[in-house]
Amino acid sequence: MHKFLIFCALLFSYLNLSAFEGNIQITRQSHYDTTYLIFYFKDTKVRIDEFTESGILNKTLLVDLKTENIVALSPTLKLYADITRKESRTAPTQQFEVIKTNNFKLIEGKKCYQWRVRNRILESEITYWVMESDNLVMQKLYYILNATENYSSIPSFFMHIPETEGYIPVLAVERNLVREEKQSIHITSINERQVPARLFEIPKDYKNRKI
């Protein structure tokens, strides 16, 4: 239901939840479509908006990192629903081959290192380009969202990489074992700024829908 959140939740770490206020913009591309994501952060509140390629707001999630509550909003139907967390399931760690290389390239002027994760059983390899960062909010968010449903391989592969603290994956590219690209996710901007508290409220004209 909310697979647009797959990778984005990886961007922050488990601690220091109130350290960042602002927004992060992400582009996700696959064989089928392109979507644009905007994450808004204020204290322990997070809002995630998904836009279609034509710029239409498609979905919204409101997340409280402290209480771990998640609310889904449907802008078109003017409905909201509480999301129930489920036990997340990932493939056994021994299936994954992790390679942290010294290769690097500049992305938006930032030095990013190449980490690769391969799973031959799943016939997939994901390359992450990570930069060092003191922003330590997003892994907490990822673990909460990951428990709402089974997400795709980009976040689940990343969870098998040891010692990821202090790094943000700026770009992730998934390919099959014959090097054909399946999908990619790219952080396009990180903006530190004040965010209005009203963005994290359920609109008064939305009706509750239990799911």
Secondary structure, 3 states (H helix, E strand, C coil): CCHHHCCHHHHCECCCCCCCCEEEEEEEEECCCEEEEEEEEECCEEEEEEECCCCCEEEEEEEECCCCCEEEEECCCCEEEECCCCCCCCCCHHHCEEEEEEEEEEECCEEEEEEEEEECCCCEEEEEEEEECCCCCHHHHHHHHHCCCCCCHHHHHHCCCCCCCCEEEEEEEEECCCCCEEEEEEEEEEEECCCCHHHHCCCCCCEECCC
